[in-house]
């Protein structure tokens, strides 16, 4: 089990190991998309790169970056992830949405 803390929203969610970060955010009414991306996102298929989040704590508790993430986040800080491509493995994570 993992505890996911959404820092900007002041909310926490308990998740089973292996849960998709984007899905868990949406299940808990956490808005991860900026403006136009709310309408133009790829619905979690890893195509658009609009669901970027900043991992504040617990980066080691997440799945490794996918090839798509490495390409899309090339010029971003190492603690930025695409929530649709990120699985929470074991341990707690703190996330900032819309960095």
Sine and cosine of phi, psi and omega as CSV:
sin_phi,cos_phi,sin_psi,cos_psi,sin_omega,cos_omega
0.00,0.00,0.54,-0.84,0.00,-1.00
-0.74,-0.68,0.49,-0.87,0.10,-1.00
-0.94,-0.33,0.85,-0.52,0.01,-1.00
-0.96,-0.28,0.87,-0.49,0.01,-1.00
-0.97,-0.22,0.83,-0.55,0.07,-1.00
-0.99,-0.13,0.98,-0.18,-0.19,-0.98
-0.87,0.49,-0.80,0.60,-0.07,-1.00
-0.88,0.48,-0.57,0.82,-0.07,-1.00
-1.00,-0.01,-0.23,0.97,-0.03,-1.00
0.92,0.40,0.52,0.86,-0.02,-1.00
-0.88,-0.48,0.43,-0.90,0.08,-1.00
-0.77,-0.63,0.52,-0.85,0.03,-1.00
-0.69,-0.72,0.64,-0.77,0.07,-1.00
-0.99,-0.12,0.71,-0.70,-0.09,-1.00
-0.72,-0.69,0.51,-0.86,0.14,-0.99
-0.96,0.28,0.44,-0.90,0.06,-1.00
-0.86,0.50,0.67,-0.74,0.03,-1.00
1.00,0.01,0.11,0.99,-0.01,-1.00
-0.96,0.29,0.56,-0.83,0.05,-1.00
-0.98,0.20,0.77,-0.64,-0.09,-1.00
-0.90,0.44,-0.65,0.76,0.02,-1.00
-0.89,0.46,-0.72,0.69,-0.02,-1.00
-0.89,0.46,-0.66,0.75,-0.01,-1.00
-0.92,0.40,-0.61,0.79,0.05,-1.00
-0.89,0.45,-0.75,0.66,-0.02,-1.00
-0.90,0.43,-0.62,0.79,0.04,-1.00
-0.87,0.50,-0.47,0.88,-0.04,-1.00
-0.97,-0.25,0.37,0.93,0.05,-1.00
0.84,0.55,0.61,0.79,0.08,-1.00
-1.00,-0.09,0.85,-0.52,-0.01,-1.00
-1.00,0.09,0.92,-0.40,-0.05,-1.00
-0.98,-0.21,-0.11,0.99,-0.08,-1.00
-0.97,-0.24,0.60,-0.80,0.10,-0.99
-1.00,0.02,0.47,-0.88,0.12,-0.99
0.23,0.97,-0.96,-0.27,-0.12,-0.99
-0.89,0.45,-0.49,0.87,-0.02,-1.00
-0.88,0.47,-0.34,0.94,0.07,-1.00
-0.88,0.48,-0.47,0.88,0.00,-1.00
-0.98,-0.21,-0.43,0.90,-0.14,-0.99
-0.95,-0.30,0.10,0.99,-0.03,-1.00
-0.94,0.34,0.29,-0.96,-0.09,-1.00
-1.00,0.00,0.17,0.99,0.02,-1.00
0.89,0.46,0.54,0.84,0.12,-0.99
1.00,0.01,0.29,0.96,-0.01,-1.00
-1.00,-0.05,0.07,1.00,0.06,-1.00
0.96,0.26,0.47,0.88,-0.07,-1.00
-0.96,-0.26,-0.54,0.84,-0.18,-0.98
-0.99,-0.15,-0.52,0.85,0.00,-1.00
0.98,0.21,0.38,0.93,-0.05,-1.00
-1.00,-0.10,-0.06,1.00,-0.06,-1.00
-0.98,-0.19,0.63,0.77,-0.04,-1.00
-0.92,0.38,0.70,-0.72,0.10,-0.99
-0.75,-0.66,0.37,-0.93,0.07,-1.00
-0.96,-0.28,0.80,-0.59,0.04,-1.00
-1.00,0.01,0.92,-0.40,-0.04,-1.00
-0.99,0.12,-0.67,0.74,0.03,-1.00
-0.62,-0.78,0.52,-0.85,0.11,-0.99
1.00,0.01,0.36,0.93,0.00,-1.00
-0.82,0.57,-0.56,0.83,-0.01,-1.00
-0.94,0.33,-0.22,0.98,-0.01,-1.00
-1.00,-0.06,0.18,0.98,-0.04,-1.00
-0.92,-0.39,0.32,-0.95,0.07,-1.00
-0.90,0.44,0.40,-0.92,0.06,-1.00
-0.90,0.44,0.41,-0.91,0.03,-1.00
-0.90,0.43,0.63,-0.78,0.06,-1.00
-0.99,0.16,0.22,-0.97,0.05,-1.00
-0.86,0.51,-0.63,0.77,0.01,-1.00
-0.89,0.46,-0.68,0.73,0.02,-1.00
-0.89,0.45,-0.69,0.72,0.00,-1.00
-0.84,0.54,-0.62,0.79,0.00,-1.00
-0.96,0.27,-0.75,0.66,-0.06,-1.00
-0.94,0.35,-0.53,0.85,-0.08,-1.00
-0.97,-0.26,0.37,0.93,-0.10,-0.99
-0.79,0.62,-0.68,0.74,-0.05,-1.00
-0.98,-0.22,0.28,0.96,0.01,-1.00
-0.98,-0.21,0.31,-0.95,0.07,-1.00
-0.86,0.52,0.43,-0.90,-0.05,-1.00
-0.88,0.48,-0.42,0.91,-0.04,-1.00
-1.00,-0.01,0.18,0.98,0.12,-0.99
-1.00,0.01,0.67,-0.74,0.01,-1.00
-0.69,-0.73,0.38,-0.92,0.18,-0.98
-1.00,0.01,0.87,-0.49,-0.11,-0.99
-0.89,0.46,-0.50,0.87,-0.02,-1.00
-0.95,0.30,-0.31,0.95,-0.03,-1.00
-0.97,-0.25,-0.01,1.00,-0.13,-0.99
-0.97,-0.25,0.81,-0.59,0.09,-1.00
-0.95,-0.30,0.68,-0.74,0.06,-1.00
-1.00,0.02,0.92,-0.40,-0.07,-1.00
-0.99,0.12,-0.99,0.13,0.00,-1.00
-0.66,-0.75,0.71,-0.71,0.04,-1.00
0.96,-0.27,0.18,-0.98,-0.09,-1.00
-0.99,0.11,0.45,-0.89,-0.02,-1.00
-0.64,-0.77,0.65,-0.76,0.13,-0.99
-0.91,-0.42,0.76,-0.65,-0.15,-0.99
-0.79,-0.61,0.69,-0.72,0.17,-0.99
-0.95,-0.31,0.83,-0.56,0.02,-1.00
-1.00,0.07,0.41,-0.91,0.05,-1.00
0.79,0.62,0.82,0.58,-0.03,-1.00
-0.92,0.39,0.00,0.00,0.00,0.00
